[in-house]
Amino acid sequence: MKRFLHVGCGPLDKTKTTIGFNTDEWEETRYDIDESVHPDILGTMTDMSMVEAESYEGIYSSHNIEHLPPHEVGTALSEFRRVLKPDGLAVITCPDMISIATLVAEDKLTDTAYISPMGPITPLDMLYGHIESLKQGRSYMAHRSGFTGKTMRESLVSAGFKTVATNTRPQYFDLWALALPYELEEEK
């Protein structure tokens, strides 16, 4: 059975990841900074030293990397790369700064962009972190970085990933990255 590390899992499990990881072929290890969500491993993205190198076939990180200050992003992505097996893959999602900036440019900073399970989400929430979570003292929920497809690709390549693809879904204000620690061979 293949194993994936669910980084920044929060209260979610693999059923809330992707169709790829949400199968019987994948065993999930939940990893989070918040002990109240009862992760399998308690820790930060910038120090995953309790996770053995090259021990996972997959990593799934949804809406976590933007919580780090820019100078720590490379450290976290290098940790992702370190714990992946040589033939592994990482799936990373985060807010898409371009689609959010479009709303800001339209003077919709505090307008509801969509409704989430946590309630209405505004561009302000997407830029700086969910305001209601921050009001509850969960300062680790603040957003300190932002990404476009270009900056995400550059960050992943700098962290040692050899193949990176990104895609945005403007209607959902998100950016997705698939990162591989190896180069894909071209089909002939």
C-alpha positions in Angstrom: 0.0 0.0 0.0 1.2 3.5 -0.9 1.4 6.1 1.9 0.8 9.8 1.7 1.5 12.6 4.3 -1.6 14.8 4.7 0.2 18.1 5.7 -1.9 20.6 7.5 -4.8 18.2 7.7 -6.8 20.1 10.2 -9.9 18.1 11.2 -10.1 16.5 7.7 -9.1 13.1 6.6 -8.3 11.6 3.2 -11.9 11.6 2.1 -11.6 15.4 1.8 -8.4 15.4 -0.3 -8.4 14.3 -4.0 -9.9 11.5 -6.0 -6.3 10.2 -6.3 -5.5 9.9 -2.6 -9.1 9.1 -1.6 -8.8 5.4 -2.5 -8.0 2.1 -0.7 -4.6 2.1 -2.4 -3.4 5.0 -0.2 -2.8 5.0 3.5 -2.9 8.5 5.1 -0.7 9.9 7.8 -2.3 13.1 9.2 0.2 15.9 10.0 -0.7 19.2 11.6 0.5 22.0 13.9 -2.7 22.1 15.8 -2.9 19.3 18.5 -6.7 19.8 18.9 -7.3 18.1 15.5 -5.5 15.0 16.8 -3.0 14.5 13.9 -0.9 11.3 13.7 2.2 13.6 13.8 2.3 17.0 15.5 4.7 19.4 13.8 5.4 22.3 11.5 6.0 22.3 7.8 9.4 23.9 8.3 10.7 21.2 10.6 9.5 17.8 9.7 12.6 16.1 11.3 10.3 13.5 13.0 9.5 12.2 9.5 12.0 9.9 7.9 13.6 11.0 4.6 12.1 9.4 1.5 9.4 7.7 3.5 6.2 8.7 1.6 5.0 8.2 -2.0 2.7 11.2 -1.8 2.2 14.5 0.0 -1.1 16.4 0.0 -1.0 20.0 1.4 -4.2 22.1 1.0 -4.2 25.7 1.9 -1.2 25.6 4.3 1.8 27.0 2.5 0.4 30.5 2.4 0.5 30.6 6.3 4.3 30.8 6.2 6.3 34.0 5.8 8.1 34.1 2.4 11.5 33.3 3.8 10.2 30.0 5.2 8.4 28.7 2.1 11.6 27.3 0.6 12.4 25.4 3.9 8.9 23.9 4.0 9.0 22.8 0.3 12.5 21.4 0.8 11.1 19.3 3.7 8.3 18.1 1.4 10.9 17.1 -1.1 13.0 15.4 1.6 10.2 13.1 2.9 9.1 12.1 -0.6 10.4 8.9 -2.1 12.3 9.4 -5.4 9.3 8.4 -7.5 6.8 10.3 -5.3 4.5 13.2 -5.9 3.3 16.3 -4.0 -0.1 18.0 -4.5 -0.2 21.5 -3.1 -3.2 23.9 -3.2 -3.4 27.5 -2.0 -5.2 30.7 -2.8 -4.6 32.1 -6.3 -3.4 35.7 -5.9 -4.3 36.6 -9.5 -8.0 35.7 -9.2 -8.1 37.4 -5.7 -6.4 40.5 -7.0 -9.0 40.7 -9.7 -11.7 41.1 -7.0 -9.6 43.6 -5.1 -9.1 45.6 -8.3 -12.9 45.6 -8.7 -13.2 47.2 -5.2 -14.7 44.0 -3.7 -12.2 43.5 -0.9 -14.9 42.8 1.8 -17.6 41.4 -0.5 -18.4 37.7 -0.1 -16.6 35.7 -2.8 -18.0 32.3 -1.8 -19.6 30.5 1.1 -17.4 27.9 2.8 -18.2 25.5 5.7 -16.7 28.2 7.9 -19.1 30.8 6.5 -18.7 33.6 4.0 -15.2 34.2 2.6 -14.1 37.5 1.3 -11.0 38.5 -0.7 -9.7 40.0 2.6 -9.9 36.5 4.2 -8.1 34.9 1.3 -5.3 37.5 1.4 -4.7 37.7 5.1 -6.3 34.6 6.7 -9.8 33.8 7.8 -10.8 36.8 10.0 -13.1 34.8 12.3 -10.4 32.2 13.0 -7.9 34.9 13.7 -10.4 36.5 16.1 -10.5 33.2 18.0 -6.8 33.5 18.7 -5.7 31.0 16.0 -2.8 33.3 14.8 -1.3 30.4 12.9 -4.2 30.8 10.5 -2.9 34.2 9.3 -1.7 34.2 5.7 1.8 35.5 5.3 2.6 34.5 1.7 0.9 34.5 -1.6 1.4 32.6 -4.9 0.7 32.8 -8.6 1.4 29.8 -10.9 4.8 31.3 -11.8 5.9 31.9 -8.2 4.7 28.5 -7.1 6.6 26.8 -9.9 9.7 28.8 -9.1 9.5 27.9 -5.4 9.0 24.2 -6.0 11.9 24.0 -8.5 14.2 25.9 -6.0 13.2 23.3 -3.4 14.5 20.5 -5.6 11.5 19.3 -7.5 12.3 18.4 -11.1 8.9 18.5 -12.7 6.2 21.0 -11.7 2.8 21.7 -13.2 0.3 24.3 -11.9 -3.3 25.1 -12.7 -5.7 27.7 -11.4 -9.4 27.6 -11.0 -10.4 31.3 -10.9 -14.0 30.5 -10.0 -12.7 28.8 -6.8 -9.8 31.3 -6.2 -7.3 28.5 -5.9 -4.0 27.4 -7.4 -3.0 23.7 -7.6 0.5 22.4 -8.1 1.7 18.9 -8.9 5.4 18.5 -8.1 7.6 15.5 -8.8 11.2 14.9 -7.5 12.2 13.5 -10.9 12.0 14.6 -14.5 9.3 13.2 -16.7 10.7 11.6 -19.9 9.2 12.9 -23.1 7.2 10.4 -25.1 8.4 9.9 -28.6 
